[in-house]
Amino acid sequence: MAATFHSVICKILVIAMVCAALLFSSAQYMCMGKCADIPDCDNYCKTKGVYPKGGVCLPLHHYCCCYI
């Protein structure tokens, strides 16, 4: 019975990890750091050269995130 319980827990963990990977791979932002450390987020993202659309400070956790 313990092996069956362990098997069910492992399957749930694998499904949760796959769901998390799919959600994070379809993100529209790449977060670089806290807005307090990067005060001009838009220009910071543009000068990196990889994110020409710029960036924005997201209000939830106050992170500077560049548009992908």
C-alpha positions in Angstrom: 0.0 0.0 0.0 2.9 2.4 0.7 4.3 1.8 -2.8 0.9 2.8 -4.3 0.7 5.9 -2.2 4.3 6.8 -3.2 3.5 6.2 -6.8 0.5 8.5 -6.7 2.5 11.3 -5.0 5.3 11.0 -7.6 2.7 11.2 -10.5 1.2 14.3 -8.9 4.6 16.0 -8.5 5.5 15.2 -12.2 2.2 16.7 -13.4 2.7 19.8 -11.3 6.3 20.3 -12.6 5.1 19.9 -16.2 2.3 22.4 -15.7 4.7 24.9 -14.1 7.2 24.5 -17.0 4.5 25.1 -19.5 3.2 28.2 -17.7 6.7 29.7 -17.3 7.8 29.0 -20.9 4.9 31.0 -22.3 5.7 34.1 -20.2 5.7 37.5 -21.9 8.3 39.0 -19.5 11.9 38.3 -18.4 12.4 39.7 -15.0 15.8 41.2 -14.2 15.7 42.4 -10.6 14.0 44.7 -8.2 12.9 48.1 -9.4 14.8 49.7 -6.5 18.1 48.3 -8.0 17.1 49.2 -11.6 15.3 52.6 -11.4 15.0 53.2 -15.2 13.7 49.8 -16.1 12.7 50.6 -19.7 16.1 52.0 -20.7 17.8 49.2 -18.8 16.0 46.6 -20.9 16.7 48.5 -24.2 20.4 48.9 -23.5 20.8 45.1 -22.9 20.3 44.7 -26.6 18.2 41.6 -26.3 14.9 43.3 -25.4 14.2 46.1 -27.9 10.6 46.5 -26.7 11.9 47.9 -23.3 10.5 46.9 -19.9 8.3 47.9 -17.1 8.2 47.6 -13.3 5.5 45.2 -12.4 3.6 46.3 -9.3 3.0 42.9 -7.7 6.5 42.3 -6.5 8.2 45.5 -7.8 10.4 43.7 -10.3 11.9 45.2 -13.5 10.7 42.9 -16.3 11.7 43.2 -19.9 9.2 42.4 -22.7 10.1 39.3 -24.7 
